[in-house]
Amino acid sequence: MQDPIRPEFTYIGNIVGFVRYTTRGFPTYKLIEMDGLQSEEIEVDNTRDDTLYVVFRASKECFSEEQLEGRMTTPFEIQGSDQGYIYPVTCIKKPLLVVRDIGAHNTRRYLHCMPQHRWGTIFRTLIREKMEEREKEGTVRYGCSDKKPPPKTS
């Protein structure tokens, strides 16, 4: 979820549900925080907000997309069990797989899991990093020690 007021803040969210306010004159998040209207103005003008909202529980800390893309799982903690947020659905950046961390003693611990079809990218990156590290150290062995390394391909 991306904070609509501070877009540099991105949180992992656990979606609880969706809601739309149908009551005219009701001061909603969008009307007050995003449109800058006052509660009295909304009530007097009988303003209606047709925005679809997402109700979610958010991670305690912010995450960058690079942090999530570079790991198969990212452990995080959801804010207090009775805390939730209501943001416009446009704040959803992309769907993520989030599961409860069943090995944790704290029930607010969750794991973000990268989709399995993307694991190959991480494995490839890790293997390349290790190979480059070993080449620098001179500890790479290609089959028998007297063989020359295979030619590099780009």
C-alpha positions in Angstrom: 0.0 0.0 0.0 1.3 3.4 -0.9 0.4 6.3 1.4 -1.6 8.7 -0.7 -0.3 11.8 1.2 3.3 10.7 1.4 3.9 8.4 -1.7 7.5 7.7 -0.6 6.0 5.5 2.2 5.1 2.0 1.0 3.7 -0.6 3.5 3.0 -4.3 3.1 -0.7 -4.6 3.9 -3.1 -7.4 4.8 -6.4 -6.6 3.2 -9.4 -7.0 5.5 -12.1 -5.9 3.1 -13.5 -3.1 0.9 -16.0 -0.4 1.6 -17.8 2.5 -0.1 -19.4 5.3 1.8 -22.9 5.9 0.4 -24.1 8.5 3.0 -24.0 12.1 1.6 -22.3 14.7 3.8 -20.1 12.1 5.5 -16.5 13.3 5.9 -14.3 10.6 4.3 -10.5 10.3 4.1 -10.4 11.3 0.4 -12.7 14.4 1.0 -10.7 15.7 4.0 -7.1 14.5 3.5 -6.8 14.4 -0.2 -9.3 17.0 -1.4 -8.7 19.4 1.5 -12.4 19.9 2.4 -13.6 20.7 5.9 -16.1 18.5 7.7 -18.6 21.4 8.0 -18.3 22.1 4.3 -18.9 18.5 3.4 -22.0 18.3 5.6 -23.5 21.6 4.4 -22.9 20.9 0.7 -24.1 17.3 1.2 -21.0 16.1 -0.7 -20.8 12.5 -1.7 -17.7 10.4 -2.0 -18.0 7.6 -4.7 -14.5 6.3 -3.9 -14.0 2.6 -3.3 -11.8 2.1 -0.2 -9.6 -0.8 1.0 -9.6 -1.7 4.7 -6.2 -3.1 5.7 -3.7 -3.8 8.4 -0.3 -2.4 7.7 3.3 -3.4 8.4 5.1 -1.4 11.1 7.9 -0.4 8.8 8.1 0.9 5.2 9.6 -1.2 2.4 11.0 -0.3 -1.0 10.1 -2.4 -4.0 13.8 -3.3 -4.3 13.8 -4.8 -0.8 10.9 -7.0 -1.7 12.2 -8.0 -5.2 15.6 -9.1 -3.8 14.3 -11.8 -1.3 12.1 -14.8 -1.5 10.6 -14.0 1.8 10.5 -10.8 3.8 9.5 -11.1 7.5 7.5 -8.2 8.9 5.2 -7.3 11.7 1.7 -6.0 11.4 0.7 -3.0 13.6 -1.5 -3.8 16.7 -4.3 -6.3 16.2 -7.0 -3.7 16.5 -5.4 -1.1 14.2 -6.4 -0.7 10.6 -6.4 1.8 7.8 -8.9 2.9 5.2 -7.3 4.2 2.0 -8.7 4.6 -1.5 -8.1 1.4 -3.6 -5.8 3.4 -5.8 -3.2 3.1 -3.0 -2.8 -0.6 -3.8 0.5 -0.7 -5.7 0.4 -4.4 -6.6 -0.8 -7.7 -5.1 1.5 -9.6 -2.8 1.4 -13.0 -1.2 1.3 -12.5 2.6 1.1 -15.4 5.0 1.2 -15.6 8.8 4.6 -16.6 10.1 3.6 -19.8 11.9 7.0 -20.3 13.5 6.9 -17.0 15.3 5.8 -16.6 18.9 4.2 -13.2 18.0 0.8 -13.5 16.2 1.5 -10.2 14.4 4.5 -11.6 12.5 3.9 -12.3 8.8 6.0 -13.1 5.7 5.9 -11.5 2.3 6.6 -14.3 -0.2 7.9 -13.7 -3.7 5.9 -15.6 -6.4 7.6 -18.9 -7.2 8.0 -18.1 -10.9 10.4 -15.3 -9.8 12.7 -17.4 -7.7 15.0 -18.2 -10.7 16.0 -14.6 -10.9 17.2 -14.7 -7.2 19.0 -18.0 -7.7 20.8 -16.7 -10.8 21.8 -13.5 -9.1 23.2 -15.4 -6.0 25.1 -17.8 -8.2 26.6 -15.0 -10.2 27.6 -13.1 -7.1 29.3 -16.2 -5.6 31.1 -17.0 -8.9 32.4 -13.5 -9.2 33.5 -13.6 -5.5 35.4 -16.8 -6.1 37.0 -15.6 -9.3 38.4 -12.6 -7.4 39.7 -14.9 -4.7 41.1 -17.3 -7.3 39.3 -20.2 -5.7 37.0 -21.2 -8.7 37.6 -24.7 -10.0 36.1 -25.8 -13.3 36.1 -29.6 -13.2 39.7 -30.7 -13.0 42.1 -28.1 -11.8 44.2 -28.2 -15.0 41.3 -27.2 -17.2 40.9 -23.6 -18.3 37.7 -21.8 -17.4 35.0 -21.7 -20.0 34.8 -18.5 -22.1 32.6 -15.8 -20.7 29.4 -15.1 -22.5 27.5 -11.9 -22.2 
